[in-house]
């Protein structure tokens, strides 16, 4: 696992490259969520909620795709691409941030 300060720098740079417009508070929540995602990813731990079709349909597919691209790009930046697939629940939760920024 890469040092958290390096990870935070990469999260911030990648977020800027995606042109996200988070308020300071929303960015802090987003950054904490991404750090938690990385911990779960490394432990291969799955979130314990059911991602129903109804729930999934509440987020625009563009945000879902953007979230998946973002997480893949972050993992690539961290040298971890193609190791473990990204769980759809994780992608969904990141997409909720994008839908609200």
DSSP file (Angstrom, degrees, kcal/mol; ACC not computed):
  #  RESIDUE AA STRUCTURE BP1 BP2  ACC     N-H-->O    O-->H-N    N-H-->O    O-->H-N    TCO  KAPPA ALPHA  PHI   PSI    X-CA   Y-CA   Z-CA
    1    1 A X              0   0    0      0, 0.0     2,-0.2     0, 0.0     3,-0.1   0.000 360.0 360.0 360.0 138.7    0.0    0.0    0.0
    2    2 A X        -     0   0    0      1,-0.1     5,-0.1     2,-0.1    76,-0.0  -0.494 360.0 -85.2 -80.4 149.1    1.2    3.5   -0.9
    3    3 A X     >  -     0   0    0     -2,-0.2     4,-2.4     1,-0.1     3,-0.4  -0.230  36.8-123.5 -52.7 138.6    1.6    6.2    1.8
    4    4 A X  H  > S+     0   0    0      1,-0.2     4,-3.0     2,-0.2     5,-0.2   0.828 109.7  56.2 -59.2 -35.1   -1.6    8.0    2.5
    5    5 A X  H  > S+     0   0    0      2,-0.2     4,-1.9     1,-0.2    -1,-0.2   0.900 109.5  46.0 -66.1 -38.6   -0.1   11.4    1.7
    6    6 A X  H  > S+     0   0    0     -3,-0.4     4,-2.2     2,-0.2    -2,-0.2   0.916 113.0  50.4 -66.6 -42.9    0.9   10.2   -1.8
    7    7 A X  H  X S+     0   0    0     -4,-2.4     4,-2.7     1,-0.2    -2,-0.2   0.927 109.4  50.7 -60.7 -45.5   -2.5    8.7   -2.3
    8    8 A X  H  X S+     0   0    0     -4,-3.0     4,-2.5     1,-0.2    -1,-0.2   0.891 109.3  51.4 -60.7 -39.8   -4.2   12.0   -1.2
    9    9 A X  H  X S+     0   0    0     -4,-1.9     4,-2.4     1,-0.2    -1,-0.2   0.902 111.8  46.7 -63.1 -41.4   -2.0   13.9   -3.7
   10   10 A X  H  X S+     0   0    0     -4,-2.2     4,-2.6     2,-0.2     5,-0.2   0.884 110.9  51.9 -69.8 -38.6   -3.0   11.4   -6.5
   11   11 A X  H  X S+     0   0    0     -4,-2.7     4,-2.5     2,-0.2    -2,-0.2   0.940 112.5  46.2 -60.6 -46.7   -6.7   11.6   -5.6
   12   12 A X  H  X S+     0   0    0     -4,-2.5     4,-2.2     2,-0.2    -2,-0.2   0.927 114.2  46.8 -63.7 -46.0   -6.6   15.4   -5.7
   13   13 A X  H  X S+     0   0    0     -4,-2.4     4,-2.1     1,-0.2    -1,-0.2   0.915 114.4  47.1 -63.5 -43.3   -4.7   15.6   -9.0
   14   14 A X  H  X S+     0   0    0     -4,-2.6     4,-1.4     2,-0.2    -1,-0.2   0.897 110.2  53.0 -66.3 -39.7   -7.0   13.0  -10.6
   15   15 A X  H  <>S+     0   0    0     -4,-2.5     5,-2.0    -5,-0.2     4,-0.3   0.897 109.5  49.3 -62.0 -40.2  -10.1   14.8   -9.4
   16   16 A X  H ><5S+     0   0    0     -4,-2.2     3,-1.3     1,-0.2    -1,-0.2   0.895 107.6  54.0 -65.2 -39.3   -8.8   18.1  -10.9
   17   17 A X  H 3<5S+     0   0    0     -4,-2.1    -1,-0.2     1,-0.3    -2,-0.2   0.783 107.9  50.3 -67.4 -24.6   -8.1   16.3  -14.2
   18   18 A X  T 3<5S-     0   0    0     -4,-1.4    -1,-0.3    -3,-0.2    -2,-0.2   0.465 111.8-125.9 -88.0  -2.8  -11.8   15.1  -14.2
   19   19 A X  T < 5 +     0   0    0     -3,-1.3     2,-0.2    -4,-0.3    -3,-0.2   0.847  43.0 174.8  61.8  38.4  -12.9   18.7  -13.5
   20   20 A X      < -     0   0    0     -5,-2.0     2,-0.4     1,-0.1    -1,-0.2  -0.528  23.8-151.3 -73.5 143.3  -14.9   17.8  -10.5
   21   21 A X        +     0   0    0     -2,-0.2     2,-0.3    80,-0.2    -1,-0.1  -0.600  29.8 163.8-117.0  68.3  -16.3   20.9   -8.7
   22   22 A X        -     0   0    0     -2,-0.4    79,-0.1     1,-0.1     2,-0.1  -0.613  37.2-124.6 -84.2 143.0  -16.5   19.7   -5.1
   23   23 A X     >  -     0   0    0     -2,-0.3     4,-2.6     1,-0.1     5,-0.2  -0.371  38.7 -99.7 -69.6 167.7  -17.0   22.1   -2.2
   24   24 A X  H  > S+     0   0    0      1,-0.2     4,-2.1     2,-0.2     5,-0.1   0.914 124.5  46.3 -58.6 -43.9  -14.3   21.8    0.5
   25   25 A X  H  > S+     0   0    0      2,-0.2     4,-2.1     1,-0.2    -1,-0.2   0.934 113.4  48.1 -66.0 -46.1  -16.5   19.7    2.7
   26   26 A X  H  > S+     0   0    0      1,-0.2     4,-2.6     2,-0.2    -1,-0.2   0.867 110.6  52.9 -63.3 -35.4  -17.7   17.5   -0.1
   27   27 A X  H  X S+     0   0    0     -4,-2.6     4,-3.3     2,-0.2     5,-0.2   0.918 107.2  51.1 -66.6 -41.4  -14.1   16.9   -1.2
   28   28 A X  H  X S+     0   0    0     -4,-2.1     4,-2.3     2,-0.2    -2,-0.2   0.908 112.0  46.9 -61.0 -41.9  -13.1   15.9    2.2
   29   29 A X  H  X S+     0   0    0     -4,-2.1     4,-2.3     2,-0.2    -1,-0.2   0.926 113.9  48.6 -64.5 -44.6  -15.9   13.3    2.4
   30   30 A X  H  X S+     0   0    0     -4,-2.6     4,-2.6     2,-0.2    -2,-0.2   0.936 111.1  49.3 -60.4 -48.3  -15.0   12.1   -1.1
   31   31 A X  H  X S+     0   0    0     -4,-3.3     4,-2.4     1,-0.2    -1,-0.2   0.915 111.4  49.1 -60.1 -44.4  -11.3   11.8   -0.3
   32   32 A X  H  X S+     0   0    0     -4,-2.3     4,-2.3    -5,-0.2    -1,-0.2   0.889 110.6  51.6 -61.9 -38.9  -12.2    9.8    2.9
   33   33 A X  H  X S+     0   0    0     -4,-2.3     4,-2.8     2,-0.2    -2,-0.2   0.922 109.8  48.6 -64.4 -43.2  -14.5    7.6    0.9
   34   34 A X  H  X S+     0   0    0     -4,-2.6     4,-2.4     2,-0.2    -2,-0.2   0.901 110.7  50.9 -65.2 -40.1  -11.7    6.9   -1.7
   35   35 A X  H  X S+     0   0    0     -4,-2.4     4,-1.8     2,-0.2    -1,-0.2   0.907 112.0  47.5 -62.2 -40.9   -9.2    6.1    1.1
   36   36 A X  H  X S+     0   0    0     -4,-2.3     4,-2.5     2,-0.2    -2,-0.2   0.900 109.3  54.2 -66.0 -41.0  -11.8    3.7    2.6
   37   37 A X  H  X S+     0   0    0     -4,-2.8     4,-3.1     1,-0.2    -2,-0.2   0.933 107.2  50.9 -56.2 -46.6  -12.4    2.2   -0.8
   38   38 A X  H  X S+     0   0    0     -4,-2.4     4,-2.4     1,-0.2    -1,-0.2   0.884 109.1  50.7 -62.0 -38.9   -8.6    1.5   -1.2
   39   39 A X  H  X S+     0   0    0     -4,-1.8     4,-1.8     2,-0.2    -1,-0.2   0.942 113.7  44.4 -62.6 -46.7   -8.5   -0.2    2.2
   40   40 A X  H  X>S+     0   0    0     -4,-2.5     5,-2.6     1,-0.2     4,-0.7   0.904 111.7  54.3 -63.8 -40.4  -11.4   -2.4    1.3
   41   41 A X  H ><5S+     0   0    0     -4,-3.1     3,-0.7     1,-0.2    -2,-0.2   0.918 109.5  46.9 -59.2 -45.7   -9.9   -3.1   -2.2
   42   42 A X  H 3<5S+     0   0    0     -4,-2.4    -1,-0.2     1,-0.2    -2,-0.2   0.838 116.0  44.2 -68.4 -32.6   -6.6   -4.2   -0.6
   43   43 A X  H 3<5S-     0   0    0     -4,-1.8    -1,-0.2    -5,-0.2    -2,-0.2   0.502 107.4-128.1 -86.1  -4.0   -8.4   -6.5    1.9
   44   44 A X  T <<5 +     0   0    0     -4,-0.7     2,-0.4    -3,-0.7    -3,-0.2   0.908  53.0 161.4  53.0  45.0  -10.7   -7.7   -0.9
   45   45 A X      < -     0   0    0     -5,-2.6     2,-0.4    -6,-0.1    -1,-0.2  -0.809  31.1-142.6 -98.9 133.3  -13.6   -6.8    1.4
   46   46 A X        -     0   0    0     -2,-0.4     2,-0.0    -3,-0.1    -5,-0.0  -0.770  22.1-109.5 -98.6 140.4  -17.1   -6.4   -0.1
   47   47 A X        -     0   0    0     -2,-0.4     2,-1.0     1,-0.1    42,-0.1  -0.362  28.5-126.9 -62.8 145.1  -19.5   -3.8    1.1
   48   48 A X  S    S+     0   0    0      2,-0.1     2,-0.3    -2,-0.0    -1,-0.1  -0.498  71.5  91.6-101.4  64.4  -22.4   -5.3    3.0
   49   49 A X  S    S-     0   0    0     -2,-1.0     2,-0.6     2,-0.0    40,-0.1  -0.983  74.9-110.2-146.9 157.7  -25.5   -3.9    1.3
   50   50 A X        -     0   0    0     -2,-0.3     2,-1.3     1,-0.0     5,-0.1  -0.780  20.2-150.0 -91.9 123.0  -27.6   -5.1   -1.6
   51   51 A X        -     0   0    0     -2,-0.6     2,-0.1     4,-0.1    -1,-0.0  -0.747  25.5-167.6 -91.3  92.4  -27.3   -3.0   -4.7
   52   52 A X     >  -     0   0    0     -2,-1.3     4,-2.8     1,-0.1     5,-0.2  -0.320  33.6-113.6 -78.9 161.9  -30.8   -3.4   -6.2
   53   53 A X  H  > S+     0   0    0      1,-0.2     4,-2.3     2,-0.2     5,-0.1   0.886 118.6  53.6 -60.4 -39.4  -31.8   -2.5   -9.7
   54   54 A X  H  4 S+     0   0    0      2,-0.2     4,-0.4     1,-0.2    -1,-0.2   0.928 111.5  43.8 -62.6 -46.2  -34.0    0.2   -8.2
   55   55 A X  H >4 S+     0   0    0      1,-0.2     3,-1.5     2,-0.2     4,-0.3   0.940 114.0  50.5 -63.5 -47.9  -31.2    1.7   -6.2
   56   56 A X  H >< S+     0   0    0     -4,-2.8     3,-1.5     1,-0.3    -2,-0.2   0.862 103.9  59.4 -58.5 -38.8  -28.8    1.5   -9.2
   57   57 A X  T 3< S+     0   0    0     -4,-2.3    -1,-0.3     1,-0.3    -2,-0.2   0.597  89.0  73.8 -71.0  -9.9  -31.2    3.1  -11.5
   58   58 A X  T <  S+     0   0    0     -3,-1.5     2,-0.5    -4,-0.4    -1,-0.3   0.619  88.6  68.4 -79.3 -11.5  -31.3    6.3   -9.3
   59   59 A X  S <  S-     0   0    0     -3,-1.5     5,-0.1    -4,-0.3    37,-0.1  -0.931  94.7-110.4-111.6 130.4  -27.8    7.3  -10.5
   60   60 A X    >>  -     0   0    0     -2,-0.5     4,-1.5     1,-0.1     3,-1.1  -0.290  23.5-126.7 -56.4 135.7  -27.3    8.4  -14.1
   61   61 A X  H 3> S+     0   0    0      1,-0.3     4,-2.8     2,-0.2     5,-0.2   0.783 108.2  64.6 -58.6 -29.1  -25.3    5.8  -16.1
   62   62 A X  H 3> S+     0   0    0      1,-0.2     4,-2.3     2,-0.2    -1,-0.3   0.891 103.4  46.8 -62.4 -38.2  -22.8    8.6  -17.1
   63   63 A X  H <> S+     0   0    0     -3,-1.1     4,-2.5     2,-0.2    -1,-0.2   0.868 110.8  52.6 -70.2 -36.1  -21.8    9.0  -13.4
   64   64 A X  H  X S+     0   0    0     -4,-1.5     4,-2.3     2,-0.2    -2,-0.2   0.948 112.6  44.3 -62.3 -48.4  -21.5    5.2  -13.0
   65   65 A X  H  X S+     0   0    0     -4,-2.8     4,-2.5     1,-0.2    -2,-0.2   0.901 113.6  50.6 -63.2 -41.2  -19.2    5.1  -16.0
   66   66 A X  H  X S+     0   0    0     -4,-2.3     4,-2.7    -5,-0.2    -1,-0.2   0.897 109.7  50.8 -64.1 -40.4  -17.2    8.1  -14.8
   67   67 A X  H  X S+     0   0    0     -4,-2.5     4,-2.6     2,-0.2     5,-0.2   0.913 110.8  48.2 -64.1 -43.1  -16.8    6.5  -11.4
   68   68 A X  H  X S+     0   0    0     -4,-2.3     4,-2.4     2,-0.2    -2,-0.2   0.922 113.0  48.1 -64.0 -43.2  -15.5    3.3  -12.8
   69   69 A X  H  X S+     0   0    0     -4,-2.5     4,-2.6     2,-0.2    -2,-0.2   0.917 111.8  50.8 -61.1 -43.5  -13.1    5.2  -15.1
   70   70 A X  H  X S+     0   0    0     -4,-2.7     4,-2.6     2,-0.2    -2,-0.2   0.940 111.4  46.3 -61.0 -49.2  -11.9    7.3  -12.1
   71   71 A X  H  X S+     0   0    0     -4,-2.6     4,-2.6     1,-0.2    -1,-0.2   0.900 113.6  49.0 -63.8 -40.6  -11.3    4.3   -9.8
   72   72 A X  H  X S+     0   0    0     -4,-2.4     4,-2.2    -5,-0.2    -1,-0.2   0.912 112.0  49.0 -63.6 -41.6   -9.5    2.4  -12.6
   73   73 A X  H  X S+     0   0    0     -4,-2.6     4,-2.5     2,-0.2    -2,-0.2   0.899 111.4  49.7 -65.1 -40.1   -7.3    5.5  -13.3
   74   74 A X  H  X S+     0   0    0     -4,-2.6     4,-1.8     2,-0.2    -2,-0.2   0.938 110.9  48.4 -64.1 -46.3   -6.5    5.9   -9.6
   75   75 A X  H  <>S+     0   0    0     -4,-2.6     5,-3.6     1,-0.2     6,-0.5   0.889 111.3  51.2 -61.3 -37.9   -5.5    2.3   -9.3
   76   76 A X  H ><5S+     0   0    0     -4,-2.2     3,-1.7     4,-0.3    -1,-0.2   0.925 107.7  52.4 -63.8 -43.9   -3.4    2.6  -12.4
   77   77 A X  H 3<5S+     0   0    0     -4,-2.5    -1,-0.2     1,-0.3    -2,-0.2   0.830 110.6  49.0 -58.9 -32.1   -1.7    5.7  -10.9
   78   78 A X  T 3<5S-     0   0    0     -4,-1.8    -1,-0.3    -5,-0.2    -2,-0.2   0.383 119.8-111.9 -89.7   3.4   -1.0    3.6   -7.8
   79   79 A X  T < 5S+     0   0    0     -3,-1.7    -3,-0.2    -5,-0.1    -2,-0.1   0.772  89.7 109.0  75.2  26.7    0.4    0.8   -9.9
   80   80 A X    > < +     0   0    0     -5,-3.6     3,-1.2    -6,-0.2     4,-0.4   0.200  35.9 138.0-121.2  14.9   -2.4   -1.6   -9.1
   81   81 A X  T 3  S+     0   0    0     -6,-0.5     4,-0.1     1,-0.2    -9,-0.0  -0.315  70.8  14.0 -66.1 146.5   -4.3   -1.8  -12.3
   82   82 A X  T 3  S+     0   0    0      2,-0.2    -1,-0.2     1,-0.1     3,-0.1   0.631  96.4 105.4  67.2  18.0   -5.6   -5.2  -13.4
   83   83 A X  S <  S+     0   0    0     -3,-1.2     2,-0.4     1,-0.4    -2,-0.1   0.934  89.0   1.6 -88.1 -59.7   -5.0   -6.9  -10.0
   84   84 A X  S    S-     0   0    0     -4,-0.4    -1,-0.4     3,-0.0    -2,-0.2  -0.994  81.3-110.5-130.6 134.1   -8.5   -7.2   -8.6
   85   85 A X        -     0   0    0     -2,-0.4     2,-0.5    -3,-0.1    -4,-0.0  -0.268  35.7-111.5 -60.5 151.0  -11.8   -6.2  -10.3
   86   86 A X        -     0   0    0      1,-0.1    -1,-0.1   -18,-0.0     2,-0.1  -0.754  33.0-118.5 -87.2 127.1  -13.6   -3.2   -8.8
   87   87 A X    >>  -     0   0    0     -2,-0.5     4,-1.8     1,-0.1     3,-0.5  -0.369  13.5-129.0 -65.8 139.2  -16.8   -4.2   -7.1
   88   88 A X  H 3> S+     0   0    0      1,-0.2     4,-2.4     2,-0.2    -1,-0.1   0.776 108.0  60.2 -62.5 -27.2  -20.0   -2.6   -8.6
   89   89 A X  H 3> S+     0   0    0      2,-0.2     4,-2.2     1,-0.2    -1,-0.2   0.894 104.9  48.8 -66.6 -39.1  -21.1   -1.4   -5.2
   90   90 A X  H <> S+     0   0    0     -3,-0.5     4,-2.2     2,-0.2    -2,-0.2   0.924 111.3  49.3 -65.1 -44.3  -17.9    0.6   -4.8
   91   91 A X  H  X S+     0   0    0     -4,-1.8     4,-2.4     1,-0.2    -2,-0.2   0.927 110.1  52.0 -60.2 -45.4  -18.4    2.1   -8.3
   92   92 A X  H  X S+     0   0    0     -4,-2.4     4,-1.5     1,-0.2    -1,-0.2   0.923 109.3  48.8 -57.7 -47.3  -22.0    3.0   -7.4
   93   93 A X  H  X S+     0   0    0     -4,-2.2     4,-0.9     1,-0.2    -1,-0.2   0.888 111.4  48.9 -65.4 -38.6  -21.0    4.8   -4.2
   94   94 A X  H >X S+     0   0    0     -4,-2.2     4,-1.5     1,-0.2     3,-0.8   0.901 106.9  57.5 -65.9 -38.6  -18.3    6.8   -5.9
   95   95 A X  H 3X S+     0   0    0     -4,-2.4     4,-2.2     1,-0.2    -1,-0.2   0.829  97.1  62.0 -60.6 -32.0  -20.9    7.7   -8.6
   96   96 A X  H 3X S+     0   0    0     -4,-1.5     4,-0.6     1,-0.2    -1,-0.2   0.855 102.1  51.9 -64.0 -32.4  -23.2    9.2   -5.9
   97   97 A X  H X< S+     0   0    0     -4,-0.9     3,-0.9    -3,-0.8    -1,-0.2   0.926 109.9  48.3 -66.4 -44.3  -20.4   11.7   -5.2
   98   98 A X  H >< S+     0   0    0     -4,-1.5     3,-1.1     1,-0.3    -2,-0.2   0.862 106.9  56.1 -65.3 -35.8  -20.2   12.7   -8.8
   99   99 A X  H 3< S+     0   0    0     -4,-2.2    -1,-0.3     1,-0.2    -2,-0.2   0.702 112.4  44.0 -68.0 -18.7  -23.9   13.1   -9.1
  100  100 A X  T <<        0   0    0     -3,-0.9    -1,-0.2    -4,-0.6    -2,-0.2   0.182 360.0 360.0-114.6  15.4  -23.8   15.6   -6.2
  101  101 A X    <         0   0    0     -3,-1.1   -80,-0.2    -4,-0.1    -1,-0.1   0.464 360.0 360.0-105.9 360.0  -20.8   17.8   -7.1
